[in-house]
Amino acid sequence: MGGRLEGKVALVTGGGRGIGRAISEVYAREGAFVGVLDLKLEVAEEAAAAIRAAGGQAIALQGNVAKRDDVFNAAAALKEAAGPVTILVNNAMWNRYGPLEDQTEEMIDRMIDVGFKGVIWGYQAAVPQMREAGGGAIVNIASPSAVLAMKHGIMYSAIKGAVASSTRSAAAEFGPDNIRVAAIAPGSTRTDGANLVVSEEAWERRRQRVPLQRLGEPQDIANAALFLASDEASWISGDMLFVDGAMTFAFS
């Protein structure tokens, strides 16, 4: 083990499955000590154990990012195990697509609490540790829907738009502390979680709209997250990187 993130300490929310797990694994492979934060402890433990079995360093952290105390407790536990957090990935999201009139107050509250407030709690928990360490990098997982219209995705688009907007403002606010903030806008990426809300027919329609003619894989997003967290991206902050096979630019 060892590479582009050697000596870094990374907190990855929603790190036990899908895109989050792929990011956790590539960060560990490149030398970071990874705190895998997930709602379900067994999911976080499975991912952390796989990282350790491959020769990396990781601990499992259980918490609901919708709850400020859970995020702060996870960041504190990671600091105790490995030192101050120097990389934060705000990846966790809970979403349900559908006509707006069919979405209940409970559903809307949960989407906002996990998808946006969880990002804010991540900033608040990690940034003081990054200042202590002399700097850091934050990678937010946004979406092309932050800038594109999306039928039956009003709340999702609004939340991801807020994540993208917060990325720019956080970059301005935290930049003097040598903290970079950037976002990734993944295109149609197949994960176990996405398969719960997207049918096979819908996946095929999405694939046909991608100029590169394939759907994304979690590793595609993890590769971008690795670059943005690494020193190779030391002059990149406030930007949102579209990782979508050119779908957004071809059909916006």
C-alpha positions in Angstrom: 0.0 0.0 0.0 1.0 3.6 -0.5 0.6 6.2 -3.1 -1.1 9.5 -3.9 -2.8 9.8 -0.5 0.0 8.5 1.7 -0.4 9.9 5.2 -3.9 11.3 4.6 -7.0 10.5 6.9 -10.2 10.3 5.0 -13.8 10.3 6.2 -16.2 8.9 3.6 -19.9 9.2 4.3 -22.1 6.4 2.9 -18.8 4.7 2.5 -20.0 1.1 2.8 -21.8 0.6 -0.5 -21.8 1.7 -4.1 -19.9 4.8 -5.0 -18.9 5.4 -1.4 -17.3 2.0 -1.1 -15.4 2.4 -4.3 -14.0 5.7 -3.1 -13.1 4.2 0.3 -11.3 1.3 -1.4 -9.3 3.5 -3.8 -8.4 5.9 -1.1 -7.0 3.1 1.1 -5.2 1.6 -1.9 -3.5 4.9 -2.4 -2.3 5.1 1.2 -5.1 6.9 3.2 -6.4 5.7 6.5 -10.2 5.6 5.8 -13.1 6.0 8.1 -16.0 4.2 6.5 -19.1 5.9 7.8 -22.4 4.2 7.1 -25.9 4.1 8.5 -25.6 0.4 9.2 -22.6 -0.7 11.2 -22.5 -4.2 9.5 -22.2 -2.5 6.1 -19.4 -0.3 7.3 -17.6 -3.2 9.0 -17.8 -5.3 5.8 -16.2 -2.6 3.7 -13.5 -1.8 6.3 -12.7 -5.4 6.7 -12.3 -5.8 2.9 -9.9 -2.9 2.9 -7.8 -4.3 5.7 -7.7 -7.7 4.0 -6.3 -6.0 1.0 -3.5 -4.4 3.1 -5.1 -1.0 3.7 -6.1 0.9 6.8 -9.7 1.5 7.7 -12.2 1.6 10.5 -15.9 1.2 10.5 -18.0 4.0 11.8 -21.8 3.9 12.4 -23.9 7.0 12.1 -26.8 8.8 10.4 -25.4 11.9 8.6 -28.8 13.5 9.1 -27.8 13.8 12.8 -25.2 16.4 13.6 -23.9 14.5 16.7 -23.4 11.3 14.7 -21.2 13.0 12.2 -19.2 14.8 14.9 -18.8 11.6 16.8 -17.6 9.7 13.7 -15.0 12.4 12.9 -13.8 12.4 16.5 -13.5 8.6 16.5 -11.5 8.7 13.3 -9.2 11.4 14.7 -8.6 9.2 17.8 -7.7 6.2 15.6 -5.6 7.9 12.9 -5.2 11.7 13.5 -7.0 14.7 12.1 -9.2 14.3 9.1 -7.6 15.7 6.0 -10.1 14.4 3.4 -13.8 14.5 3.6 -16.2 12.9 1.1 -19.8 13.9 1.4 -21.4 11.0 -0.5 -24.4 9.9 1.6 -27.8 10.4 0.1 -31.3 9.1 0.4 -33.7 9.6 -2.5 -37.0 8.7 -4.0 -38.0 9.8 -7.5 -41.6 10.5 -8.3 -44.2 13.2 -8.9 -43.9 16.0 -6.4 -47.5 15.6 -5.2 -46.8 12.0 -4.2 -43.9 12.9 -2.0 -44.7 13.1 1.7 -43.4 15.5 4.2 -41.5 12.6 5.8 -39.8 11.7 2.5 -38.9 15.3 1.7 -37.5 15.9 5.2 -35.4 12.7 5.0 -33.9 13.7 1.6 -33.0 17.1 2.8 -31.6 15.9 6.2 -29.4 13.3 4.6 -28.6 14.9 1.2 -27.9 18.5 2.3 -27.8 18.9 6.1 -25.5 15.9 6.2 -23.1 17.9 4.0 -23.2 20.8 6.3 -22.5 18.6 9.4 -19.6 17.1 7.5 -18.1 20.6 6.9 -18.6 21.5 10.6 -17.1 18.3 11.9 -14.1 18.0 9.5 -13.0 21.6 8.8 -11.6 22.3 12.4 -9.6 19.1 12.1 -8.3 20.1 8.7 -7.2 23.5 10.1 -5.4 21.7 12.8 -3.6 19.6 10.2 -2.7 22.6 8.0 -5.2 21.9 5.3 -7.3 19.3 3.5 -9.6 18.5 0.7 -13.4 18.0 0.6 -15.1 16.2 -2.2 -18.9 16.5 -2.5 -21.0 14.1 -4.6 -23.5 16.3 -6.5 -25.3 15.4 -9.8 -25.8 16.7 -13.3 -29.4 17.4 -12.1 -27.9 20.3 -10.2 -27.9 22.2 -13.5 -30.4 20.2 -15.6 -34.1 19.8 -15.4 -35.3 16.4 -14.2 -38.8 15.2 -14.4 -39.9 13.5 -11.1 -36.7 14.7 -9.5 -37.6 18.1 -8.1 -36.4 17.5 -4.6 -33.3 15.5 -5.8 -32.4 18.3 -8.2 -32.9 21.0 -5.6 -30.8 19.2 -3.0 -27.9 18.5 -5.4 -28.1 22.1 -6.6 -27.7 23.1 -3.0 -24.7 20.8 -2.7 -23.1 22.3 -5.8 -23.8 25.8 -4.6 -22.4 25.1 -1.1 -19.2 23.7 -2.8 -18.5 27.1 -4.4 -19.2 29.0 -1.2 -17.3 26.6 1.0 -14.3 26.9 -1.3 -14.3 30.6 -0.8 -14.8 30.4 3.0 -12.3 27.6 3.7 -9.7 28.4 1.1 -7.6 30.7 3.3 -7.1 27.7 5.6 -5.6 25.7 2.7 -8.8 23.6 2.4 -10.0 22.8 -1.1 -13.6 22.0 -1.9 -14.8 20.4 -5.1 -17.7 18.4 -6.4 -18.3 15.5 -8.7 -21.5 15.3 -10.8 -21.8 11.6 -11.7 -23.9 10.6 -14.6 -26.0 7.5 -14.7 -24.0 5.1 -12.5 -25.2 1.7 -11.7 -25.1 0.9 -8.0 -27.1 -1.5 -5.8 -28.9 1.5 -4.3 -29.7 3.0 -7.7 -31.1 -0.3 -8.8 -33.8 0.0 -6.1 -35.3 3.1 -7.8 -34.3 2.6 -11.5 -35.8 -0.1 -13.6 -33.9 -2.1 -16.3 -35.8 -0.3 -19.0 -34.9 3.1 -17.5 -31.3 2.1 -17.3 -31.3 1.2 -21.0 -32.9 4.5 -21.9 -30.2 6.3 -19.9 -27.4 4.3 -21.6 -28.7 5.3 -25.0 -28.5 9.0 -24.1 -24.8 8.7 -23.2 -22.5 9.6 -26.1 -19.9 7.0 -24.8 -22.7 4.5 -24.9 -22.2 2.9 -21.5 -23.4 3.5 -18.0 -21.0 4.6 -15.3 -19.4 2.3 -12.8 -18.6 3.2 -9.2 -14.9 3.0 -10.0 -15.4 5.8 -12.6 -16.5 8.1 -9.8 -13.9 6.9 -7.4 -11.1 7.7 -9.9 -12.3 11.3 -10.1 -12.6 11.5 -6.3 -9.0 10.2 -6.0 -7.8 13.0 -8.3 -9.7 15.7 -6.5 -8.4 14.6 -3.1 -4.8 14.3 -4.3 -2.1 16.9 -4.5 -2.4 16.7 -8.2 -5.5 18.8 -7.8 -3.9 21.4 -5.6 -5.1 24.4 -7.7 -8.7 23.1 -8.1 -11.3 24.4 -5.7 -14.9 25.5 -6.1 -15.4 23.5 -9.3 -17.8 20.7 -10.2 -16.4 17.9 -12.4 -18.9 16.1 -14.6 -18.2 12.4 -14.8 -21.0 11.3 -17.1 -19.7 10.1 -20.5 -20.5 13.6 -22.0 -24.3 13.1 -21.4 -24.8 16.5 -19.8 -23.0 18.5 -22.5 -24.6 16.6 -25.3 -28.2 16.9 -24.1 -28.3 20.1 -21.9 
